Amino acid sequence: MEKKMETSGPQAPNADLVSEFEKIQLISLQSARKMKEAVGTSEALGRKANSA
């Protein structure tokens, strides 16, 4: 029983860690895109303000 717990123990948390890591990667990718979009829109607004 104890040996089974030891062998299956690390595997389950690793799977959770991998999925958490993937979630974090997705979130960071999405936030990076949003940041780029925000920078793009602020630059466009800045150009409009400068040209006006």
Backbone as numpy.savetxt, mean C-alpha at the origin, in Angstrom:
# Nx Ny Nz CAx CAy CAz Cx Cy Cz
1.54 -33.91 19.25 0.70 -32.70 19.25 1.58 -31.44 19.25
2.54 -31.39 20.17 3.37 -30.19 20.28 4.21 -29.97 19.02
4.74 -31.08 18.46 5.56 -30.95 17.25 4.71 -30.42 16.09
3.49 -30.93 15.98 2.60 -30.45 14.90 2.36 -28.95 15.06
2.13 -28.51 16.29 1.89 -27.09 16.55 3.10 -26.28 16.09
4.31 -26.79 16.38 5.53 -26.07 16.01 5.66 -25.94 14.50
5.35 -27.02 13.76 5.54 -26.99 12.31 4.44 -26.18 11.63
3.20 -26.30 12.11 2.11 -25.57 11.47 2.02 -24.13 12.01
2.58 -23.90 13.18 2.52 -22.57 13.79 3.13 -21.47 12.92
4.39 -21.59 12.52 5.02 -20.53 11.74 4.37 -20.32 10.37
3.85 -21.39 9.79 3.29 -21.28 8.44 2.05 -20.40 8.41
1.16 -20.58 9.37 -0.08 -19.79 9.37 0.20 -18.29 9.53
1.02 -17.89 10.51 1.33 -16.46 10.63 2.01 -15.91 9.37
2.89 -16.70 8.74 3.56 -16.25 7.53 2.54 -15.94 6.44
1.54 -16.79 6.30 0.49 -16.54 5.29 -0.21 -15.24 5.61
-0.50 -15.01 6.89 -1.15 -13.77 7.31 -0.24 -12.58 7.01
1.05 -12.74 7.31 2.00 -11.65 7.08 2.08 -11.33 5.59
2.09 -12.36 4.75 2.17 -12.14 3.31 0.95 -11.36 2.83
-0.24 -11.77 3.28 -1.45 -11.08 2.84 -1.46 -9.65 3.37
-1.00 -9.45 4.60 -0.92 -8.09 5.16 0.07 -7.26 4.35
1.20 -7.86 4.00 2.22 -7.16 3.22 1.65 -6.77 1.86
0.90 -7.70 1.23 0.29 -7.41 -0.07 -0.71 -6.26 0.06
-1.49 -6.28 1.14 -2.46 -5.20 1.37 -1.73 -3.87 1.50
-0.64 -3.87 2.28 0.13 -2.64 2.48 0.69 -2.15 1.15
1.20 -3.09 0.33 1.74 -2.71 -0.98 0.65 -2.08 -1.83
-0.53 -2.70 -1.85 -1.65 -2.16 -2.64 -2.01 -0.76 -2.15
-2.12 -0.61 -0.84 -2.50 0.69 -0.26 -1.46 1.74 -0.62
-0.17 1.37 -0.52 0.89 2.34 -0.82 0.88 2.69 -2.30
0.59 1.71 -3.16 0.50 1.99 -4.60 -0.65 2.95 -4.86
-1.80 2.68 -4.25 -2.97 3.54 -4.45 -2.70 4.95 -3.93
-2.09 5.06 -2.76 -1.82 6.38 -2.20 -0.79 7.11 -3.04
0.18 6.38 -3.60 1.18 7.00 -4.48 0.49 7.57 -5.72
-0.45 6.81 -6.28 -1.18 7.30 -7.45 -1.98 8.54 -7.09
-2.65 8.50 -5.94 -3.44 9.65 -5.50 -2.55 10.87 -5.30
-1.35 10.65 -4.72 -0.41 11.75 -4.53 -0.03 12.35 -5.87
0.28 11.48 -6.86 0.65 11.96 -8.19 -0.50 12.77 -8.79
-1.72 12.25 -8.65 -2.89 12.96 -9.19 -3.05 14.31 -8.49
-2.89 14.33 -7.17 -3.04 15.57 -6.41 -1.98 16.57 -6.85
-0.74 16.09 -7.01 0.33 16.98 -7.46 0.01 17.51 -8.85
-0.48 16.63 -9.72 -0.83 17.05 -11.08 -1.92 18.11 -11.08
-2.95 17.91 -10.28 -4.06 18.87 -10.25 -3.61 20.18 -9.62
-2.77 20.11 -8.58 -2.30 21.35 -7.94 -1.39 22.11 -8.91
-0.57 21.38 -9.69 0.27 22.04 -10.68 -0.59 22.71 -11.74
-1.63 22.00 -12.19 -2.54 22.57 -13.20 -3.22 23.82 -12.65
-3.66 23.75 -11.40 -4.30 24.92 -10.78 -3.30 26.06 -10.67
-2.07 25.73 -10.32 -1.03 26.75 -10.22 -0.79 27.42 -11.56
-0.76 26.63 -12.63 -0.55 27.20 -13.96 -1.70 28.14 -14.32
-2.93 27.69 -14.02 -4.11 28.52 -14.31 -4.01 29.84 -13.54
-3.63 29.75 -12.26 -3.53 30.96 -11.43 -2.44 31.88 -11.98
-1.31 31.29 -12.41 -0.21 32.10 -12.94 -0.60 32.77 -14.26
-1.32 32.04 -15.11 -1.68 32.58 -16.43 -2.81 33.60 -16.31
-3.63 33.49 -15.26 -4.79 34.39 -15.12 -4.36 35.81 -14.80
